[in-house]
Amino acid sequence: LKDKYLALYFSAHWCPPCRAFTPVLSAAYTKLKAERPDDFELVFVSSDRDQSGFDEYWGEMTFCALPFEDRAAKNGLAKRFKVQGIPKLIILGPVPAGGGDRPLINDNLRPVIEAGDFSDFPFHKKPYGDLDASGGEDINDKKCLVVFHENGDDDEQEEVVDVVKAVAEERNDGDDISYYWCTNPKGLGGRVREVIKMKAIGEDPLVVLLDVPDQGGFYVSEESDFSKESVMKFLSAPGERKQM
């Protein structure tokens, strides 16, 4: 395995979201292995409560597993990769030529698998994405730009996606800030809108900079137009700080 990209799937039989995602992952694994038989592997790391639960659950999978009895290895992996909830899917690079730990390539691979596009293997983490697909995993950890446009038509929403990507790529500061678009009125964006007390969905894009680590601060763009330039301007001078 040391020369292969290695994905780890932290999951359990008793977890309903895990049970829903596992068939999707199994199908994706079968497709990926057909395309990449020599440089990729996936391992199930079980949080099941007993051997019988593990056996039943693993029987539904198309990939290999860490033996259930090896609880020390499971606990060590969960601690190393800061697994706080399941399902969690990560991917690691091959073992370096000089030895040492595998590099972590992406610690949130689930949205990639659910999207079904595997052309960007090995799926290096990008600083931008759909807010729903991301699960908002880093909202509590760093600044996050979110552009809401739930009422936009297909072309308008596509423009939002293109602008967010362009801003993220030009600023190239993904360690400090994440960039998201939100086009689903019923998903995570609705909960974010509720927290910032901006539940009314308008006809124009709403550009917000969340700064939860700063005791729940956020900023709202007052730019009259929506473009890469206007978003860049907002980020350079976000204006008045508001409180969640």
VOGUKOL-903504 format. One line per field, with one value per residue: residue number from 1; residue in three letters; x, y, z of N, C-alpha, C in turn. Coordinates in nm, 3 decimals, padded with zeros to 5 digits. Each point is the difference from the previous one (the first is absolute). Layout:
<sites>
k (NUM,...) $
r (ALA,...) $
n.xx (X,...) $
n.yy (Y,...) $
n.zz (Z,...) $
ca.xx (X,...) $
ca.yy (Y,...) $
ca.zz (Z,...) $
c.xx (X,...) $
c.yy (Y,...) $
c.zz (Z,...) $
</sites>
This chain:
<sites>
k (1,2,3,4,5,6,7,8,9,10,11,12,13,14,15,16,17,18,19,20,21,22,23,24,25,26,27,28,29,30,31,32,33,34,35,36,37,38,39,40,41,42,43,44,45,46,47,48,49,50,51,52,53,54,55,56,57,58,59,60,61,62,63,64,65,66,67,68,69,70,71,72,73,74,75,76,77,78,79,80,81,82,83,84,85,86,87,88,89,90,91,92,93,94,95,96,97,98,99,100,101,102,103,104,105,106,107,108,109,110,111,112,113,114,115,116,117,118,119,120,121,122,123,124,125,126,127,128,129,130,131,132,133,134,135,136,137,138,139,140,141,142,143,144,145,146,147,148,149,150,151,152,153,154,155,156,157,158,159,160,161,162,163,164,165,166,167,168,169,170,171,172,173,174,175,176,177,178,179,180,181,182,183,184,185,186,187,188,189,190,191,192,193,194,195,196,197,198,199,200,201,202,203,204,205,206,207,208,209,210,211,212,213,214,215,216,217,218,219,220,221,222,223,224,225,226,227,228,229,230,231,232,233,234,235,236,237,238,239,240,241,242,243,244) $
r (LEU,LYS,ASP,LYS,TYR,LEU,ALA,LEU,TYR,PHE,SER,ALA,HIS,TRP,CYS,PRO,PRO,CYS,ARG,ALA,PHE,THR,PRO,VAL,LEU,SER,ALA,ALA,TYR,THR,LYS,LEU,LYS,ALA,GLU,ARG,PRO,ASP,ASP,PHE,GLU,LEU,VAL,PHE,VAL,SER,SER,ASP,ARG,ASP,GLN,SER,GLY,PHE,ASP,GLU,TYR,TRP,GLY,GLU,MET,THR,PHE,CYS,ALA,LEU,PRO,PHE,GLU,ASP,ARG,ALA,ALA,LYS,ASN,GLY,LEU,ALA,LYS,ARG,PHE,LYS,VAL,GLN,GLY,ILE,PRO,LYS,LEU,ILE,ILE,LEU,GLY,PRO,VAL,PRO,ALA,GLY,GLY,GLY,ASP,ARG,PRO,LEU,ILE,ASN,ASP,ASN,LEU,ARG,PRO,VAL,ILE,GLU,ALA,GLY,ASP,PHE,SER,ASP,PHE,PRO,PHE,HIS,LYS,LYS,PRO,TYR,GLY,ASP,LEU,ASP,ALA,SER,GLY,GLY,GLU,ASP,ILE,ASN,ASP,LYS,LYS,CYS,LEU,VAL,VAL,PHE,HIS,GLU,ASN,GLY,ASP,ASP,ASP,GLU,GLN,GLU,GLU,VAL,VAL,ASP,VAL,VAL,LYS,ALA,VAL,ALA,GLU,GLU,ARG,ASN,ASP,GLY,ASP,ASP,ILE,SER,TYR,TYR,TRP,CYS,THR,ASN,PRO,LYS,GLY,LEU,GLY,GLY,ARG,VAL,ARG,GLU,VAL,ILE,LYS,MET,LYS,ALA,ILE,GLY,GLU,ASP,PRO,LEU,VAL,VAL,LEU,LEU,ASP,VAL,PRO,ASP,GLN,GLY,GLY,PHE,TYR,VAL,SER,GLU,GLU,SER,ASP,PHE,SER,LYS,GLU,SER,VAL,MET,LYS,PHE,LEU,SER,ALA,PRO,GLY,GLU,ARG,LYS,GLN,MET) $
n.xx (00.080,00.128,-00.008,-00.109,-00.090,-00.018,-00.123,-00.040,-00.085,-00.019,-00.053,-00.132,-00.032,00.019,00.078,-00.122,00.066,00.066,-00.111,-00.038,00.116,00.002,-00.125,-00.009,00.063,-00.074,-00.102,00.032,00.019,-00.107,-00.056,00.042,-00.027,-00.110,-00.004,00.018,00.025,00.100,-00.074,-00.108,-00.024,-00.104,00.005,-00.088,-00.018,-00.029,-00.115,-00.015,-00.111,-00.012,00.055,-00.117,-00.006,00.127,-00.018,-00.116,00.055,00.112,-00.095,-00.039,00.129,00.060,00.037,00.127,00.039,00.020,00.066,-00.120,00.072,00.044,-00.054,00.120,00.007,-00.124,00.023,00.114,-00.063,-00.101,00.093,00.078,-00.112,-00.005,-00.033,-00.090,-00.022,-00.098,00.000,00.124,00.033,00.121,00.095,00.091,00.116,00.081,00.059,00.054,00.078,00.020,-00.127,-00.069,-00.076,-00.109,00.012,-00.067,-00.074,-00.098,-00.044,-00.053,00.015,-00.085,00.012,00.128,-00.010,-00.068,00.094,00.077,00.078,00.065,-00.020,-00.020,00.007,00.058,-00.066,00.102,00.004,-00.117,00.035,-00.068,-00.130,-00.091,-00.070,-00.105,00.070,00.047,-00.129,00.058,00.087,00.033,-00.132,00.014,00.081,-00.060,00.046,-00.125,00.031,-00.123,-00.021,-00.109,-00.061,-00.086,-00.030,00.128,-00.007,-00.002,-00.019,-00.090,-00.049,00.008,-00.048,-00.086,-00.018,-00.008,-00.078,-00.067,00.000,-00.035,-00.085,-00.042,00.000,-00.058,-00.080,-00.025,-00.103,-00.009,00.122,-00.031,-00.051,-00.122,-00.028,-00.124,-00.075,-00.115,-00.054,00.009,-00.125,00.013,00.121,00.130,-00.012,-00.113,00.077,00.090,-00.095,-00.050,00.122,00.015,-00.118,00.024,-00.115,-00.028,-00.049,00.095,-00.004,00.081,00.124,00.008,00.092,00.039,00.069,00.002,00.000,-00.046,00.128,-00.040,-00.029,-00.010,00.106,-00.056,00.014,-00.069,00.017,00.038,00.084,-00.021,00.118,-00.009,00.126,00.097,-00.002,-00.133,00.012,00.096,-00.071,-00.108,00.072,00.044,-00.129,-00.024,00.050,-00.124,00.058,-00.067,-00.097,00.033) $
n.yy (-00.123,-00.008,-00.058,-00.025,00.072,00.042,-00.044,00.073,-00.099,00.103,-00.112,-00.022,-00.124,00.052,00.057,00.056,00.114,-00.081,-00.056,00.129,00.036,-00.108,-00.017,00.130,-00.013,-00.106,00.063,00.108,-00.081,-00.069,00.118,00.052,-00.116,00.009,00.127,-00.033,-00.111,00.084,00.111,-00.076,00.026,-00.067,00.051,-00.090,00.108,-00.108,00.063,-00.119,-00.041,-00.085,-00.121,-00.038,00.117,-00.015,-00.129,00.033,00.105,-00.061,-00.091,00.126,-00.009,00.076,00.053,00.010,-00.061,00.092,-00.105,-00.045,-00.111,00.066,00.007,-00.042,-00.070,-00.046,-00.013,-00.056,-00.063,-00.033,-00.025,-00.069,-00.049,00.010,-00.129,00.095,-00.040,-00.086,-00.034,-00.046,00.065,-00.052,00.071,-00.096,00.064,-00.045,-00.103,00.109,00.032,00.102,-00.042,-00.034,00.096,-00.062,00.081,00.085,-00.053,-00.071,00.081,00.033,-00.130,-00.002,00.135,-00.034,-00.096,00.081,00.086,-00.107,00.107,-00.102,00.098,00.050,-00.130,00.006,00.093,00.074,00.035,00.050,00.127,-00.057,00.027,-00.092,00.093,-00.045,-00.012,00.117,00.016,00.107,-00.095,00.109,00.014,-00.094,-00.028,00.058,00.111,00.029,00.016,00.049,-00.043,00.059,-00.092,-00.022,00.126,-00.015,00.034,-00.096,00.095,00.056,-00.119,-00.027,00.123,-00.024,-00.121,00.053,00.093,-00.086,-00.083,00.100,00.041,-00.123,-00.021,00.118,-00.012,-00.126,00.013,-00.117,00.023,00.121,-00.033,-00.044,-00.046,00.045,-00.076,00.063,-00.103,-00.067,00.038,-00.132,00.029,-00.019,00.054,-00.070,-00.094,00.020,00.012,-00.105,-00.053,00.043,-00.056,-00.078,-00.040,00.128,-00.075,00.079,00.092,00.067,-00.026,-00.075,00.094,-00.106,00.065,-00.131,00.040,-00.124,-00.028,00.109,-00.093,-00.066,00.056,00.097,00.000,00.104,-00.046,00.124,-00.076,00.094,-00.039,-00.106,-00.007,-00.055,00.111,-00.005,-00.131,00.018,00.102,-00.077,-00.099,00.095,00.037,-00.099,00.106,00.033,-00.031,-00.111,-00.021,-00.125) $
n.zz (00.000,00.037,-00.119,00.072,-00.067,00.123,-00.025,00.104,00.023,00.082,00.046,00.009,00.030,00.123,-00.091,00.006,00.022,00.084,00.046,-00.001,00.055,00.077,-00.043,00.023,00.117,00.025,-00.057,00.073,00.104,-00.035,-00.020,00.115,00.057,-00.074,00.041,00.129,-00.066,-00.031,00.010,00.026,00.130,00.045,00.124,00.039,00.076,00.068,00.021,-00.055,00.063,-00.101,00.008,00.053,00.064,00.033,00.030,00.055,00.059,00.035,00.026,00.029,00.036,-00.092,00.117,00.031,00.111,00.092,00.042,00.030,00.020,-00.105,00.121,00.036,-00.113,00.020,00.130,-00.037,-00.098,00.081,00.090,-00.080,-00.053,00.132,00.003,-00.020,-00.123,-00.020,-00.130,-00.005,-00.112,00.014,-00.061,00.004,-00.010,-00.097,00.058,00.056,-00.103,00.082,-00.008,00.106,00.051,-00.038,-00.106,00.075,-00.095,00.054,00.097,-00.119,-00.026,00.099,-00.001,-00.014,00.090,00.078,-00.040,00.017,00.015,-00.057,-00.087,00.120,-00.017,00.119,-00.060,-00.042,00.127,-00.038,-00.012,-00.099,00.004,-00.022,00.060,-00.067,-00.113,00.040,00.029,-00.054,-00.038,-00.071,00.000,00.092,-00.103,-00.105,-00.057,-00.033,-00.127,00.010,-00.124,00.049,-00.075,00.097,-00.028,-00.020,-00.128,-00.089,-00.092,00.079,00.029,-00.129,-00.018,00.099,-00.049,-00.120,00.054,00.075,-00.101,-00.081,00.095,00.026,-00.130,-00.017,00.105,-00.033,00.083,-00.061,00.052,-00.044,-00.118,00.018,-00.120,00.021,-00.077,00.004,-00.064,00.114,-00.015,-00.013,-00.039,00.010,-00.121,00.006,00.053,-00.096,-00.093,00.060,00.005,-00.127,00.023,-00.107,00.053,-00.023,-00.099,-00.044,-00.095,00.084,-00.042,00.106,00.023,00.071,00.091,00.026,00.125,00.002,-00.037,-00.065,00.089,-00.115,-00.052,-00.071,-00.133,-00.043,-00.123,-00.019,-00.071,-00.093,-00.047,-00.078,00.037,-00.069,-00.071,-00.001,-00.022,-00.089,-00.045,00.009,-00.049,-00.082,-00.002,00.089,00.061,00.035,00.116,-00.030,00.088,-00.001) $
ca.xx (-00.080,00.075,00.016,-00.133,-00.086,-00.079,-00.116,-00.049,-00.143,-00.043,-00.144,-00.054,-00.128,-00.110,-00.009,-00.083,00.066,00.101,-00.068,-00.045,00.115,00.083,-00.022,00.056,00.145,00.036,-00.008,00.110,00.123,00.006,00.033,00.136,00.095,00.006,00.081,00.131,00.017,00.132,00.052,-00.103,-00.071,-00.094,-00.010,-00.104,00.045,-00.131,-00.041,-00.108,00.003,00.036,00.047,-00.111,-00.038,00.107,-00.008,-00.117,00.020,00.109,-00.052,-00.065,00.102,00.080,00.141,00.056,-00.027,00.087,-00.068,-00.076,00.067,00.115,-00.057,00.106,00.030,-00.116,00.001,00.113,-00.034,-00.104,00.063,00.094,-00.071,-00.098,-00.133,-00.096,-00.131,00.001,00.112,00.110,00.081,00.119,00.095,00.141,00.092,00.090,00.107,00.113,00.111,00.093,-00.070,-00.078,-00.146,-00.067,-00.058,-00.145,-00.035,-00.134,-00.064,-00.147,-00.017,-00.139,-00.068,00.053,-00.061,-00.143,-00.015,00.015,00.101,00.127,00.104,00.102,00.078,-00.042,-00.100,00.058,-00.105,-00.008,-00.048,-00.135,-00.094,-00.140,-00.013,-00.068,00.086,00.111,-00.047,00.043,00.090,00.100,-00.061,00.034,00.145,00.067,-00.090,-00.063,-00.083,-00.114,-00.084,-00.133,-00.084,-00.097,-00.105,00.057,-00.022,00.119,00.113,00.042,00.068,00.128,00.087,00.043,00.102,00.121,00.061,00.059,00.122,00.101,00.050,00.083,00.125,00.084,00.050,00.091,00.020,-00.092,00.027,-00.059,-00.141,-00.066,-00.091,-00.115,-00.123,-00.120,-00.112,-00.111,-00.070,-00.043,00.113,00.078,-00.007,-00.114,00.038,00.095,-00.080,-00.072,00.095,00.040,-00.126,-00.026,-00.076,-00.070,00.078,-00.026,00.022,00.142,00.092,00.034,00.140,00.022,00.125,-00.019,00.121,-00.044,00.103,00.003,-00.116,-00.123,-00.012,-00.020,-00.002,-00.089,00.041,-00.095,00.030,-00.125,00.006,00.063,00.104,00.123,00.061,-00.074,00.025,00.137,-00.004,-00.065,00.089,00.111,-00.053,-00.137,-00.090,-00.045,-00.015,-00.130,00.008,-00.099) $
ca.yy (00.123,00.123,00.077,00.036,00.095,-00.080,00.065,-00.062,00.025,-00.015,-00.021,-00.101,-00.062,00.061,00.141,00.012,00.067,-00.092,-00.103,00.061,00.035,-00.115,-00.053,00.097,-00.016,-00.131,00.013,00.088,-00.077,-00.094,00.078,00.050,-00.111,-00.039,00.102,00.014,-00.125,-00.019,00.107,00.050,-00.097,00.055,-00.088,00.028,00.006,-00.018,00.043,-00.089,-00.031,-00.140,-00.071,-00.036,00.121,00.022,-00.100,00.027,00.125,-00.018,-00.085,00.085,00.083,-00.059,00.031,-00.071,00.059,-00.025,-00.101,00.060,-00.020,00.091,00.125,00.097,00.066,00.084,00.117,00.082,00.069,00.099,00.111,00.070,00.077,00.085,-00.044,00.036,-00.046,-00.092,-00.053,00.087,-00.063,00.079,-00.066,00.023,-00.031,-00.113,00.021,00.070,-00.086,-00.013,-00.051,00.096,-00.006,00.039,00.134,00.012,00.075,00.058,-00.058,00.000,-00.051,-00.041,00.076,-00.040,-00.128,00.023,00.072,-00.100,00.036,-00.048,00.038,00.082,-00.085,-00.055,00.085,00.099,00.085,00.133,00.097,00.044,-00.109,00.018,00.001,-00.123,-00.116,00.005,-00.024,00.110,-00.061,00.092,00.129,00.035,00.001,00.111,00.086,-00.064,00.081,-00.073,00.076,-00.060,00.043,-00.109,00.032,00.021,-00.105,-00.084,00.082,00.087,-00.082,-00.040,00.116,00.003,-00.104,00.043,00.113,-00.050,-00.073,00.095,00.075,-00.090,-00.030,00.121,00.034,-00.108,00.003,-00.103,-00.040,00.100,00.027,-00.089,00.071,-00.085,00.051,-00.065,00.017,-00.084,00.071,-00.089,-00.070,00.061,00.145,00.050,00.006,00.112,00.122,00.017,00.042,00.140,00.076,00.050,-00.112,00.040,-00.029,00.101,-00.035,00.022,-00.074,00.052,-00.035,00.007,-00.055,-00.052,-00.010,-00.062,00.001,00.131,00.009,00.005,00.120,-00.015,00.123,-00.010,00.091,00.104,00.031,00.002,-00.098,-00.126,-00.039,-00.037,00.122,00.049,-00.091,00.028,00.127,-00.026,-00.076,00.085,00.096,-00.053,00.096,-00.011,-00.133,-00.030,-00.109,-00.106) $
ca.zz (00.000,00.026,-00.123,-00.050,00.070,00.094,00.060,00.123,00.018,00.138,-00.014,00.090,-00.035,00.076,-00.038,-00.121,-00.114,-00.054,-00.078,-00.125,-00.085,-00.033,-00.136,-00.095,00.005,-00.057,-00.146,-00.042,00.013,-00.112,-00.121,00.012,-00.010,-00.142,-00.069,00.064,00.074,00.059,00.087,00.090,00.083,00.098,00.117,00.098,00.140,00.062,00.134,00.043,00.142,00.022,-00.119,-00.089,-00.072,-00.099,-00.106,-00.083,-00.073,-00.097,-00.107,-00.100,-00.062,-00.107,00.027,00.115,00.131,00.114,00.083,00.110,00.130,00.014,00.052,00.026,-00.127,-00.033,00.088,-00.038,-00.125,00.028,00.073,-00.089,-00.103,00.069,-00.038,00.105,-00.043,-00.114,-00.078,-00.040,-00.104,-00.029,-00.089,00.029,-00.108,00.026,00.098,-00.064,-00.040,00.111,00.117,00.075,-00.009,-00.125,00.005,-00.009,-00.121,00.016,00.119,-00.017,-00.136,-00.023,-00.106,-00.131,-00.035,-00.024,-00.126,-00.104,-00.100,00.054,-00.096,00.065,00.092,00.130,00.069,00.090,00.056,-00.057,00.099,-00.034,-00.024,00.035,00.145,00.043,-00.021,00.095,00.135,00.087,00.098,00.055,00.034,00.137,00.018,-00.068,-00.075,-00.115,-00.087,-00.056,-00.093,-00.009,-00.113,-00.009,-00.097,-00.133,-00.100,-00.019,-00.045,00.110,00.100,-00.058,00.013,00.140,00.015,-00.072,00.072,00.125,-00.037,-00.047,00.116,00.081,-00.070,-00.007,00.134,00.036,00.146,00.049,00.138,00.089,-00.030,-00.095,-00.091,-00.028,-00.060,00.053,-00.093,00.047,00.108,00.107,00.058,00.107,-00.014,00.075,00.141,00.013,-00.009,00.127,00.103,-00.022,-00.002,-00.136,-00.057,-00.123,-00.121,-00.103,-00.140,-00.031,00.087,00.132,00.025,00.145,00.054,00.135,00.081,00.125,00.104,00.065,00.088,-00.077,-00.083,-00.143,-00.077,-00.115,-00.107,-00.043,-00.140,-00.077,-00.108,00.039,-00.094,00.070,00.052,00.116,00.112,00.042,00.072,00.128,00.088,00.043,00.097,00.019,00.061,00.139,00.057,00.060,00.097,-00.016) $
c.xx (00.083,00.018,-00.133,-00.058,-00.097,-00.114,-00.043,-00.144,-00.039,-00.154,-00.045,-00.139,-00.118,-00.030,-00.082,00.065,00.109,-00.064,-00.049,00.116,00.077,-00.029,00.057,00.151,00.044,-00.003,00.114,00.133,00.017,00.041,00.145,00.104,00.012,00.089,00.143,00.029,00.128,00.042,-00.102,-00.060,-00.083,-00.017,-00.110,00.059,-00.127,-00.012,-00.117,00.020,00.039,00.037,-00.113,-00.048,00.101,-00.014,-00.116,00.023,00.107,-00.044,-00.069,00.100,00.078,00.150,00.044,-00.024,00.115,-00.071,-00.066,00.074,00.117,-00.049,00.108,00.035,-00.114,00.002,00.114,-00.027,-00.103,00.058,00.091,-00.072,-00.121,-00.143,-00.096,-00.142,00.013,-00.132,00.106,00.089,00.118,00.086,00.141,00.084,00.081,00.101,00.117,00.117,00.099,-00.062,-00.077,-00.149,-00.049,-00.052,-00.152,-00.034,-00.134,-00.068,-00.152,-00.032,-00.145,-00.071,00.047,-00.067,-00.148,-00.023,00.021,00.101,00.137,00.118,00.116,00.081,00.143,-00.081,00.063,-00.109,00.007,-00.056,-00.141,-00.091,-00.142,-00.017,-00.065,00.093,00.114,-00.042,00.040,00.102,00.099,-00.056,00.039,00.149,00.070,-00.103,-00.054,-00.081,-00.113,-00.078,-00.130,-00.069,-00.102,-00.107,00.053,-00.036,00.132,00.122,00.053,00.073,00.135,00.101,00.053,00.112,00.132,00.072,00.067,00.131,00.111,00.061,00.093,00.134,00.092,00.058,00.096,00.035,-00.088,00.028,-00.071,-00.149,-00.051,-00.106,-00.113,-00.106,-00.117,-00.116,-00.122,-00.071,-00.034,00.115,00.066,-00.008,-00.115,00.032,00.099,-00.076,-00.073,00.091,00.039,-00.122,-00.024,-00.075,-00.070,00.091,-00.039,00.029,00.146,00.088,00.024,00.140,00.031,00.136,-00.025,00.135,-00.038,00.110,00.013,-00.130,-00.131,-00.020,-00.035,-00.013,-00.087,00.043,-00.112,00.028,-00.128,00.000,00.064,00.097,00.121,00.062,-00.072,00.022,00.142,00.005,-00.060,00.094,00.117,-00.044,-00.145,-00.095,-00.037,-00.015,-00.137,00.016,-00.112,-00.093) $
c.yy (00.128,00.087,00.051,00.119,-00.081,00.085,-00.079,00.042,-00.033,-00.005,-00.108,-00.043,00.073,00.144,00.016,00.076,-00.087,-00.104,00.054,00.025,-00.122,-00.059,00.093,-00.016,-00.132,00.004,00.086,-00.074,-00.096,00.072,00.047,-00.111,-00.049,00.096,00.004,-00.127,-00.009,00.105,00.055,-00.114,00.073,-00.101,00.052,-00.005,00.007,00.062,-00.084,-00.042,-00.145,-00.064,-00.031,00.120,00.033,-00.095,00.027,00.122,-00.014,-00.087,00.078,00.079,-00.075,00.017,-00.068,00.075,-00.028,-00.103,00.063,-00.009,00.096,00.138,00.106,00.077,00.092,00.128,00.094,00.080,00.110,00.122,00.081,00.091,00.075,-00.031,00.026,-00.042,-00.090,00.016,00.106,-00.077,00.093,-00.074,00.047,-00.031,-00.124,00.034,00.068,-00.093,-00.021,-00.055,00.110,-00.016,00.036,00.143,-00.005,00.087,00.070,-00.069,00.005,-00.042,-00.035,00.082,-00.036,-00.128,00.018,00.073,-00.092,00.032,-00.033,00.039,00.073,-00.078,00.051,00.097,00.092,00.097,00.140,00.097,00.049,-00.121,00.040,-00.012,-00.128,-00.120,-00.005,-00.041,00.110,-00.042,00.098,00.136,00.045,00.022,00.118,00.084,-00.076,00.104,-00.087,00.095,-00.077,00.051,-00.110,00.024,00.022,-00.111,-00.073,00.083,00.088,-00.078,-00.050,00.115,00.011,-00.101,00.045,00.113,-00.049,-00.075,00.097,00.079,-00.087,-00.026,00.122,00.035,-00.106,00.001,-00.102,-00.048,00.092,00.021,-00.104,00.078,-00.094,00.075,-00.078,00.030,-00.081,00.068,-00.088,-00.068,00.074,00.152,00.060,00.015,00.114,00.132,00.027,00.053,00.147,00.091,00.069,-00.108,00.035,-00.020,00.100,-00.050,00.014,-00.084,00.073,-00.050,00.025,-00.059,-00.040,-00.007,-00.053,-00.003,00.134,00.021,00.021,00.126,-00.034,00.138,-00.022,00.104,00.097,00.043,-00.013,-00.101,-00.128,-00.041,-00.046,00.123,00.050,-00.088,00.021,00.128,-00.018,-00.071,00.085,00.103,-00.036,00.093,-00.032,-00.144,-00.013,-00.121,-00.100,-00.005) $
c.zz (00.000,-00.125,-00.055,00.077,00.085,00.057,00.123,00.023,00.143,00.001,00.097,-00.044,00.063,-00.042,-00.128,-00.115,-00.063,-00.090,-00.133,-00.096,-00.049,-00.139,-00.109,-00.007,-00.061,-00.152,-00.053,00.006,-00.117,-00.129,00.004,-00.015,-00.144,-00.077,00.052,00.081,00.081,00.102,00.099,00.080,00.104,00.114,00.093,00.140,00.085,00.139,00.048,00.145,00.028,-00.133,-00.096,-00.080,-00.107,-00.118,-00.094,-00.088,-00.107,-00.117,-00.110,-00.083,-00.106,00.025,00.129,00.130,00.096,00.089,00.122,00.133,00.022,00.044,00.025,-00.127,-00.040,00.082,-00.035,-00.127,00.024,00.072,-00.092,-00.098,00.055,-00.045,00.116,-00.034,-00.120,-00.077,-00.030,-00.095,-00.031,-00.101,00.031,-00.123,00.031,00.108,-00.071,-00.027,00.115,00.127,00.071,-00.024,-00.139,00.012,-00.012,-00.120,00.016,00.117,-00.007,-00.143,-00.034,-00.107,-00.140,-00.047,-00.033,-00.132,-00.120,-00.108,00.059,-00.088,00.065,00.104,00.011,00.087,00.105,00.044,-00.061,00.104,-00.026,-00.019,00.034,00.151,00.050,-00.009,00.101,00.140,00.097,00.102,00.062,00.039,00.140,00.022,-00.065,-00.075,-00.123,-00.078,-00.054,-00.090,-00.017,-00.128,-00.030,-00.106,-00.141,-00.097,-00.025,-00.039,00.112,00.108,-00.051,00.009,00.143,00.023,-00.064,00.075,00.128,-00.030,-00.040,00.115,00.083,-00.065,-00.006,00.136,00.054,00.149,00.070,00.140,00.099,-00.021,-00.101,-00.077,-00.042,-00.080,00.059,-00.092,00.040,00.117,00.120,00.072,00.114,-00.006,00.077,00.148,00.023,-00.005,00.132,00.109,-00.017,-00.016,-00.135,-00.077,-00.131,-00.121,-00.108,-00.140,-00.041,00.090,00.133,00.033,00.147,00.033,00.145,00.071,00.138,00.105,00.073,00.078,-00.079,-00.080,-00.145,-00.065,-00.125,-00.104,-00.034,-00.144,-00.082,-00.115,00.053,-00.110,00.080,00.066,00.125,00.122,00.054,00.083,00.138,00.096,00.049,00.103,00.029,00.071,00.143,00.045,00.064,00.091,-00.023,00.123) $
</sites>
